[in-house]
Amino acid sequence: MKSTHAALALVFSTFLAGSPAQAGPEAQSLFDGQSLDAWDLPAENLWWDVKDGVLKAHSDPSLAGSILWTKQSYKDFVMELDFKFGEGTVDSGVFVRDETQQIQIGISGSLKRDMTASPYIAKKGYPVEAEGVAELLKLDDWNHMKIQAKGPEYKVWLNGKEVMTYVSENAVAEGPIGLQVHPKKEMSIDFRNLTVTEQL
């Protein structure tokens, strides 16, 4: 009888280990280091280039600025990316589902100081400020950012440490993810290892 129970337990545990439900959603690449197939490039692209496995973003001569949107829309998701500051006054960020909700990367145009990992909400400004960023942020090297958007709640990790949680009153339920080159700024910024995991 004991051997029968042991065999059943082994079969059951093996079934659970191999069950797709246990694996969870998989991360999808948004940039393979070679192409921008996952993104909706502007018709006359002056801002976004791929070189040496890096997505390079930079201002255009007229400083019009640009937003690079994913082709796919998302509800709840976790996005991860590496970024490295380039030249000029870097004012960039990740738009969450639409242009009114952003996680800042670099210098705030309104506050004139670095607000990396803080949320910028249209008509609200920066309702909260990410904590401990000055100690974590690498100005001359790659930084890793993780953004979790779960309904109206946004969480951000910078270089492995959670630095911000915010619940947006006017969050959008579904939409694409965007990267920004801010208008009226001479700047450049590099991105790599961009992935998104949809949360079911």
Secondary structure, DSSP 8 states (H G I E B T S, - for coil): -HHHHHHHHHHHHHHHHH-HHHH----EES--SS--TTEE--TT-SSEEEETTEEEEE--TT---EEEEESS-BSSEEEEEEEEEEEE--EEEEEESSTTEEEEEEB-TTT-SB-TT-EEETTTB-SS--SSHHHH--TTS-EEEEEEEETTEEEEEETTEEEEEEE-TT--SSB-EEEEE-TT--EEEEEEEEEEEE--
